[in-house]
Amino acid sequence: MYAWRLHGSLPRGTSPTAEKVWESVLRWEEVELPPLPPSYVRIELSAAALNRRDLWIGLGLYPGIQYPTILGSDGCGVVKEIGANTDPALIGQRVLINPALEWGTQEKAQAESFHILGMPTWGTFAEYVDVPAENVHPAPIHLSDRETAAVPLAGLTAYRATFVQGKLQPGEKVLVPGIGGGVAVWALQLAVAAGAEVWVTSSHPEKIALARQLGAQGGVLYTDAEWAEKLVREAGHFDLIVDGIGGEAFSSYQTLIAPGGRIVVYGATRGNPPLFDLRRTFWRQIHIIGSTMGSPANFTSLLHFIEEKKIRPFIQSLFPLSMLPEALTRLWRGEQIGKIVLQRT
């Protein structure tokens, strides 16, 4: 098969505006398919979606990187081949992939063997991908291939953070900081569908405007010096904050959250908080909860919720598979809101 194979990370200091920025490390090349293991399926991919994980690996900012590798955690396609001990009825099915591999037996947290499709396991930026049969599900009937590919990693992460760890209830008030990334947009869409009042923050007015179109009540620019005070004036305090940013903004969440409220952290794109008021945390009885990806049961619940509410993921950019370097550059520049999807032509 042919696949985009990453042979190393970009040199430190590389600019996302440089021409042919990925040319030295990312190549479309022929790769020999390995024998299909028992209980695995081989999927001919029709669409795949990008995640920031792919970008961090390409930039050398992800733990345990192994080269060469095929990136890509999200995909939709048709099962073309099965390994031994696999249900033959899967052949010909249109499926999507749960990229959370070897979660383990505990719902409360992943096992030590847990890993994510797309490094070191070969991922979906290719013509074919091999995954355990237990990690494929029938694609939602109301979604196209490109929409289906936009569901798995970000949708699963947002679902667990919002409903499992965050325990969101209808009518509660939710803040989703840094609207634009795939998980944040999924958290917005899921919370709105569940009957919550959702507010957002961003550094771009147009992203707040688009979040309103997706159901957000409103939002503020976190580039304003007094953004937290403005948000409290407009929205009041929040029952739940679903955050993937961290950094300097995190200390403000302790004033934005209602007493007894929950702050769920699924990422830290801006690093660790420089300051943390422990006294405010215990006095306001704030719950701070970590969340990563999700269990097989969470993935099944996510699909049921999407089908019940007829949710369609928001896709802002669609590229042919041949333009992965351009798609990665767009993600790197932070211009998108929602998902970036690659489609085979």
N, C-alpha and C positions, 0 to 999 in steps of 0.2 A: 504494500500500500504506500501511498504518499502521505506525509505528515509534516507539520511545522515542528522542527526539532530545535530546542534551545541548547547551545553548546557552551554557554558561559554567561556571566553577568556583564552588564554594561559597565564601563569604567566609571568610578566615582567622579562626580562633577559633570557628567554628560547632561546636556540640555535637552528637554523634550521638544525644543524648536529646531534642533539640528536636523539637517537633511539626511535621509536614509539612516536614521539613528539606530535601527535594529539590525542593519545589514550584516554587521560583523559577528553577531552571536545567534541569530535566528534564521534558519534556512528551511525552505520547502524541499524535501528530499525523500527518496525512496527508502522505506524501512521494511525489513522482512518481518512478516507477522509470525509470532511464536505459536507453538502448538497450543490449542485451546484446552485449559485445565478442566477437570471434572467440575460440574456444578457451575460452570461459567457459560455466558452467552457472548456471541460476537455480533455487534450492532453496526450496521451501515448507517453512518450519521448523515442527517439532512440539515441539522442546525446545531450550533453550539453558542454559548454565551460567555462573555468575559466577566471576571471578578477581580477585585483588587489583589487577591492572592496571586494571580498570574503576573500582575505588574511587580509586586514585591519580589517574587522569585526572579524575574528578569532583571531587577535592579540589584540582586544579591542581598536583599534585606529580609530574608525568610530563613528560619532555622533549618538545618539539616538538608541543604540543597544538594542534589545529586545531578551531575551532568554526564552525558546528554540526556535530555528528558523531553517529553511531549506534554505541554501544558494543557489546561482546560479541564474544568470540573463539571460543567453543565452540558447536557446534550440530549437531543431527541433523534430518534431514527427507527429503523426496522431491524428486528432480530433476523439475522441471516444464517447463523450456525449455532449449534449448542454443543457443549461438552458432555461427557458421560454423566449419568445420574441426573439429567436435566429434563424437565417436562418438554416433550416435543411439540406441545401445543403453543409454545412460545414462538416458534418459527413463523415469521411473517407478521408478528404483532408490531404495531406502532407503539413505542415505549419511551418513557423518560427515565433518567438515571438518578438514583439517590447516591450522591458522591461521598457520603459519610461511610467509610469502609471500616468494618470490624469495630463497631461501637462498643460491643460487649453486652453483658447480661443485666447491667444496672441502669435504671432509668435516671438516677440522680446525677450520673457523670459518666463520661466515656472511659473505656479501658485504656491501659498503657499501649496496647497494640493499635489503637485507633489511628487512622490516617485518612487523608482526603485524596480523592481521585485527581490525577494530574500533577504528579511529582511526589514520591518517586514512581508511583504507578503511572503508566502511560495514560494520557488524558484524551480529550475530545477534539483538539485542534488537528484533526486527521480525518481520513476517509472512513476508518473503522476504529472501534474501541472494544476491548474485552473487559467485562465486569462480572462479578458474581450474579447468578440468576436472582438471588434474593434481593438484589439492589435495583431491579428493574420493575417498573409499574406501568400499567396501561396509560397511555397519554390521555389527559382529559379531552372529552369529545368536543367541547366548545372552544378549545384552543387550537390554533394553527401550530405547525412545527416550530416556527420561530418563537411564538409565545410560550410553547411548552418548554423549549430550551432555556427560557428566561426564568423558570421557576426554581430549580433545585437548591443550589447552595444559598443564595440570598433569601429565598422564600423560607427554607428550613430554618436558617439562622434567625430570621425575624419572627417566625412562628414560635419557636421555643422561647426566645427572649420576651416576647409580648404576652403569650398566653400561659406557658408552662412556668417559667421563672417569674415573670411579671404578674401573673394571675389577674390579667385585665378583666374587668367586669363592664357590661353595658352601662353607659352613662358616665363612666369615669373620664377624667381629664388627663390627657397624655401629651407629653412633649417629646418630639423626635428631633434632636439637634442635628445640624449638618445635613439638611435634606439635599439630596442629589445622588448619593451613592445607592447602589442596588438594594442593600439591606434596609437602609433608612426609608426608601420609597416603598418597599414591601411592608415595613412596619406601619407606615402611614396607611396604606391600602387595607391591610388586615384589620387595623384598629378601627378605621372608619366603617368597614363592613360589619364589625362587631358592635357598632352603636356607640363608640366612644367619641368624645370631643377632642380633636387632635390639633395641636399647634406645632410649629416648626421654627427652626432657625436656619440661616444661611448667610453667606457673604454676597449672594447675588439676588437682587430684587426679582429677576425673571424666574428664578427657581422657587421663590415664595409664591409668585403668581401662579406658576404651574401646580404647586402643591395645593393651592386653593381649588384649582380645577379638579384635582384628584380627591377633594373632600376635606382638606384642612380648613379649620375655622379661621386661621390667620397665622402670622409669623413675624419675626423681627430679624434685622440684620445684626449678627453677632460682631460685626466690625464697628458698630456704634459703641462708644465708651460706656454708656449706661443701658446696654441692651437688656440686662436681667431686670433692672428696675422697670423699664418700659414694658417688658413682658408681663410682670406681675400686675402692673396697672391695667393692662388690656385683658389679661386672661385669668388673673388670680393665681392660686397655687395648684400644683399638679399632684394627682394621685400616683402617676407613674411616669418615669423618664426612661426612655429606651435609647441608650447612648453607645455610639461606636467611635467617639472622638477622643474623650479624655482631655489631657492637656490643661491649659489655664482655665478653660470654661468649666471644668469639673467642680471647682470650689463654689461656683455660683449655683450649682444644682442644689446645694444644701440650703440655700435661701429660697429657691424656686419650688422645692418639694413641700407638700403639705405634711404636717405632723403625722408620723406613722406611714408615710408614703414609701414607695419602692423606686430605687434607681437600679436598673439592670444594665450591665456593661458587657457588650459583646465584642468590643474592639477598642483600640487606642491609637488612631491614626496620627494624633498629635502628641503622643507620648504620655508619660506619667504626670499627674497633677503636681505642680510645684509646691502648692500649699494644700493642707487638708485639716479642717477644723474638727478634730475628734470630739470636742465638747459639744458642738452643735449637733453632731451625729447622735450622741446618746440622749441629749436633752430633748431633741425632736423625735426620738425613736425612729430614726430613718433606717430602712433596710437597703443595704447595698449588696447586690447579687450578681455573680458572674454567670455568663452563658456562652457556650460554644456550640455551633452547629446544632445537631439534634439526633435523637434516637430513631430507630426504624418506626416505632410507634408514633413519634412526633411527625415523621414524614407522611405516614398514612393519614394522620389527622389533618395535616396541612392540605393534602389532596382532597379530602372530603370537604373541608371548609371552602376551598377554591371552587369546587364543583357545586356545592350548595348555594354559595353566594354569587356564582358565575363571575368570579373575579378574573380580570385580564391583566397580566403584568404590563407595566408601562415600558415600552421600548422606544427610546429616542433615536437610536442610530442602528442602521442595518448595513452591514458590509458583506461582500462576498468573502468566502474563506481565503481567497488569494490575497486579501488586503488585511490580514492579521497585523502586520507591522503598523499600518495606519490606524487600526482600531486601538491597539495598545497605546499609541501616542495620544489619541484623543482621550483615553481614560487617564493617562498620565497628566494631561493638562487640566483635568478636573472640570471640563466643560459640560459634562453630561449630567442629566438627571434621569434616573432609571437605568435600564439595562442597555448594553451594547451587545448586539447579536451578530454572529457570523452565519451565513447561509451558503450551502453548496449550490453551485449553479450547473 
